[in-house]
Amino acid sequence: MVDVVKDFSNILFCTSQDERKGVISLGGGVSKHYAILSCLLNGGLDYAVYMTTSRQFSGSMSGATTKEAKSWGKIKDDSDAVTVIGDVTITFPLMMTKVLEELSRKGIIRDHNEG
């Protein structure tokens, strides 16, 4: 059984330790907002990527966009944030492939294929 009060306390503690905060949310619903709320209580997110198949007009928590989160202060007004509508089993691997290529190109990480 999960102790949600202790769990939330741990998340609040973790998000209070970092000067800058970011989230990549795959899907949505309660878990998405649970994580984002902890950041709201600690000053808001500096970076956010929401990846979901839900649409804003459905009124669901899963369809809430980064624009909506900025209006509540969950994401800072001057933050880099984007909502990606699509199947995360496709969009997330594509995004991570591009990120890893960029980090390798900039010399931040080493490409394991380079020996």
Backbone hydrogen bonds, N-H to C=O, Kabsch-Sander energy under -0.5 kcal/mol:
donor,donor_aa,acceptor,acceptor_aa,energy
4,V,2,V,-1.1
7,D,3,D,-2.8
8,F,4,V,-2.5
9,S,5,V,-2.2
10,N,6,K,-2.3
11,I,7,D,-2.1
12,L,8,F,-2.7
13,F,9,S,-2.2
14,C,10,N,-2.5
15,T,11,I,-2.5
16,S,12,L,-1.1
16,S,13,F,-0.5
17,Q,13,F,-0.5
17,Q,14,C,-1.0
23,V,47,Y,-1.2
25,S,23,V,-0.5
25,S,49,V,-3.1
26,L,24,I,-0.6
27,G,25,S,-0.7
27,G,51,M,-3.7
33,H,29,G,-1.9
34,Y,30,V,-2.5
35,A,31,S,-1.9
36,I,32,K,-2.2
37,L,33,H,-2.6
38,S,34,Y,-1.3
39,C,35,A,-1.2
40,L,36,I,-2.3
41,L,37,L,-2.3
42,N,39,C,-0.8
43,G,40,L,-1.6
44,G,39,C,-3.4
45,L,74,K,-2.4
46,D,21,K,-2.8
47,Y,21,K,-1.6
48,A,80,D,-1.9
49,V,23,V,-2.3
50,Y,82,V,-2.5
51,M,25,S,-3.1
51,M,49,V,-0.5
52,T,50,Y,-0.5
52,T,84,V,-2.4
58,S,55,R,-1.5
59,G,56,Q,-1.6
64,A,61,M,-1.1
69,A,65,T,-1.9
70,K,66,T,-2.1
71,S,67,K,-1.5
72,W,68,E,-0.9
73,G,69,A,-0.6
73,G,70,K,-0.8
74,K,69,A,-2.0
75,I,69,A,-1.1
76,K,45,L,-2.7
79,S,76,K,-1.8
80,D,46,D,-1.7
81,A,79,S,-0.7
82,V,48,A,-2.0
84,V,50,Y,-3.8
84,V,82,V,-0.5
85,I,83,T,-0.6
86,G,52,T,-2.6
86,G,84,V,-0.7
88,V,86,G,-0.5
90,I,87,D,-2.1
91,T,87,D,-2.7
92,F,88,V,-1.3
94,L,90,I,-1.7
95,M,91,T,-2.4
96,M,92,F,-2.8
97,T,93,P,-2.3
98,K,94,L,-1.9
99,V,95,M,-2.5
100,L,96,M,-2.7
101,E,97,T,-2.1
102,E,98,K,-2.4
103,L,99,V,-2.6
104,S,100,L,-2.2
105,R,101,E,-2.7
106,K,102,E,-2.1
107,G,104,S,-1.3
108,I,103,L,-2.3
109,I,103,L,-1.3
114,E,111,D,-1.8
115,G,112,H,-0.7
